[in-house]
Amino acid sequence: MTFQSILDEIENNLKKILDGLSIPDVKFSVEPAKPGFGDVSSNISFLLSKQLKKKPKDIAEMLSEKYSHYSNTLVLKTEAHPSGYLNFFANWEKLPQLILSESYLDEFGDVDIGKDSTIVVEHTSVNPNKALHIGHIRNIIIGDTVSRILNKANYKVKVLNYVDDSGLQVADIIVGFNHFGFNQEPPAGKKFDHYCGDDVYVKTTEKYEKDSSLEEIRKNVLKELEDADSETAKFADKITKRVLANQLETCWNLAVSYDCLNFESQIIRSGLWSKIFEKLKEMTLIEFENEGKNAGCWVIRGENKEEDKVIVRSNGTATYIAKDIPYAAWKLGLLEDPFNYKKYEKEQPNSRILWQSTLDKANSVSQDFSGDKVVTVIDSRQARLQKIITTLMGKFKSIPDAYIHLGYESVTLSSDTAKILGLDTDGKQTQMSGRKGLYVNADSVYDILKEKTKQETQKRHPEMISSEIEKIAHYVSVGTLRYEMIKQDLDKIIAFDLTKSLSLEGDTAPYIQYTHARASRILENSGLTPSIDVDFSLLKESSEIALIKIIGLFDLQIRDAANNLSPKVIARYCHDLAVAFNSFYEKVKVLELGDEKLENSRLCLVNSFKITLEKALDLLGIMAPDRM
């Protein structure tokens, strides 16, 4: 039983008190308390103030007195705070055994929010014309972390990566290869995705700016991409698949994996749009415009003074949103699946099967990648488009929150980091642009982080073998990149800083990982195997109780993160857990105490911390090395 046990006990007793007062259901909260408010706090007094015509403080005093007459196992005493909150103090002679014993179980932290229902998480969805840059990484890590959290919350999670292999940016690199003489092979030592993004894409778009007549070539290529039998489409398929393979290598290196790759070109050719278009007309969710600037177009009416959104132009061609609507409906299982599936050519590092959609009926199998709910991770700049799709899907499904847009803000580079990476930004942080070539690819950032970590590890451990240093450097580099992308609120712009992110102090992955390594060394030096067959009553120092308490909050944090689709909750929990352990480490000796029982009890606590932190970091996709 975790800290949830005391919350349940308090809630049940408060409901009994309300019944005794003949007060109907009141939706009060019972939550872990902030400092100065005991261990648990409730807002019940504020909610009863108007009904009972008393001050919250007076009501809290009345409830505190009544509470003392009820049977309590985990509450030692109650207190009415001057502010009006009703506070509860835990019985810390009993809670440590409940919390630490459960922390040793494999299912520790599991919560049942999903009820085994299916949820689709779509993320990454980067145009296959360039390498992934540091801005893309935020999307990828948010999506992967949310997937891990939802899985822990008992959802069946299906992770999709939408590959836009027929859009404008793909057309640009095809123009570059076919019309501007770019070699199909990259220079020696350069990945193909880097070559396409750094050279072909950027230099081709520069040519457009100098010669507007080239736009006609671009339009023709774009049109040819829609014809699966055209030579242009076949060549584009070959090029984009090579870029995609490199992008996936980057993702796999960052501990990200998928269940299915969906290709925009196949969605266009599948006939899904014509089916959803008819459905939109039947449900009068779109209207035909007879006059004005949108005459001859099918539009979705804007809300609250927003402009109408054209989905079919007057020439009959569908706009960008017309590709997203059928895909969204397909993800929710609202349309018959026109695809078959085959396994991707390469195996993912964790052996998770990766499928890819295909319109080819030969040598393929049926799969179901739809869900009861869908979470689509797309940056906030597409909020209007996603709002339209969310509204439409809610009307199709008759469930308002069936389709969720999980938005986030962009990633900029700090001026110091831009300088390290060879970009001149006049001492300012900078936004990235793939079209202008002003971006830093994720592989380069990873390589720099890894080299810095290797140097630091060699300095600290000259005796360590190179393979071990290599492994630690990989874990720390991946951990650093992932943590920096999710420790902030999603609506905050990130200014990524290479140097600060590697610090062993403050809110960083290395600080948390180093704390885990510290606990590992204590256990290793003890020469013992920790167990829960100890005297828990010996754990009564304030730093011990603080650490036990935060361990016991693990499942509550997962519940919060899953309900709010907030990776930051788990990132913050990992940091708080590390801070609590370091405080314990500084104030309490664990080994060579001359008291075997106390030593065993503290080793049990150290191991509980280690297990919990490993589980929490795993939700963030971060490994916890035993040495650093």
FENCOR-V80448 format. One line per field, one symbol per residue. phi: phi as a letter, one per 40 degrees, with the letter a starting at -180 (. if undefined). psi: psi as a letter, one per 20 degrees, with the letter a starting at -180 (. if undefined). burial: + if it has 16 or more other ideal C-beta (glycine too) atoms within 10 Angstrom, else -. A space follows every 50 residues. Layout:
phi->???
psi->???
burial->???
//
This chain:
phi->.ccddccccccccccccccccfbcdbccbbbdccdgbgbbbbcdccccdc ccfbcdcccccccccccccccbbbbcabaccdchcbbbbccccbcdcccc cccccccdgcbbccfgccbcbbagfcdcbaccbcccccdccdcccdcccc cccgbcbbbbbcbccbccccdcccddccbbgcccbccdgbccccccccbc cccccccdccbcccdccdcccdcccccdccccccccdccccccddccccc ccccgbbbbabbbddcccccgccccccccccdcfcbbcccagcbdgbcbb ccbfgcccbcbbcccgcccdccccccccccccgcbccccbbbcccbccdc gccbcbcaccccfbbcabbcacbbbbcacccbdccccccdcccccccgbd bcbbcccaccbbbccccdcdcgbcbfgbcbcbacccgcabcccccdccdc ccccccccccbcccccccccccccccccdccccccbcccccbccbcbdcc ccccbgcbcdccccccccccccccccgbbcaccbcccccbcccccccccc cccdccccdccccbfbdddccccdcccccccccdccbbcbbfcgbccccc ccccccccdccccdccccccgbcbccba
psi->paihghgggggghhhgghghjkprppmrqoqpqqpikbhqqqjhhhhigg gilrqhghghgghgghhiiqppgipgrrpoqhiiqoqppqnjhhhggggh ghhiqhjpipqmghkkrpppoprelppljrqprhhhhggghggggggggh ghjlqopppqooonjjaghghghgggghhjjpqiprqpjpqhhgggghfg gghghhhghhniiihhggggggghhiohiqhgggghggghhgggghghgg ghhjkprrhqppphhhggiijhghghghhgghjkiqqppirahkpjqpqp pqqljqqqophprhjiqqaghihhghgghghjkiqpoiqrqqqqhqpqhj jppoqqqqjpiqkrrqrokrrhqppooqqiikggghgggggghhhgikoh khpponrqrrprpqhgghghjkpojkjqqqqqohhijmrpqhgggggggg ggggggghghmiipqhhggggghgggggggggghiiiqqhjpppnpoggh hjqjqamqghgghhhghghghghghhjroqrjmrnhiinjqhhgghgggh giighhhggggghjlnhhghghggghggghghgghhipqgrlhjngghgh ghhggghggggghggghhhikpqnqiq.
burial->+++++++-+++-++--++---------+-+-++---+++++++++++++- -----++-++++++-++--+-+-++--+-++--+++++-+-+-+++++++ +++----++-+--+---+++++++++++++++++++++++++++++++++ +++++-+++++++++++-+++++++++----+---+----++++++++++ ++-++--+-----+--++--++-++------++-+++-++-+++++++++ ++++++++++++++++++++-++-+++-++----++--+----+--++++ -------+++++-----+--+++++++++++++++-+++++--+---+-- ---++++-+----+--+-+++++++++++--+--++-+++-++--++--- -++++++++-+++++-++-++---+---++-+-++-++++++++++-+++ -+++-++-----------+--+++++++++++++++++-+---+++++-+ ++----++++++++++++++-++--+---+-+-+-+-++---++++++++ ++++++++++++--+++++++++++-++++++-++--+-+-------+++ +++++++++++++-+++++++++++-++
//
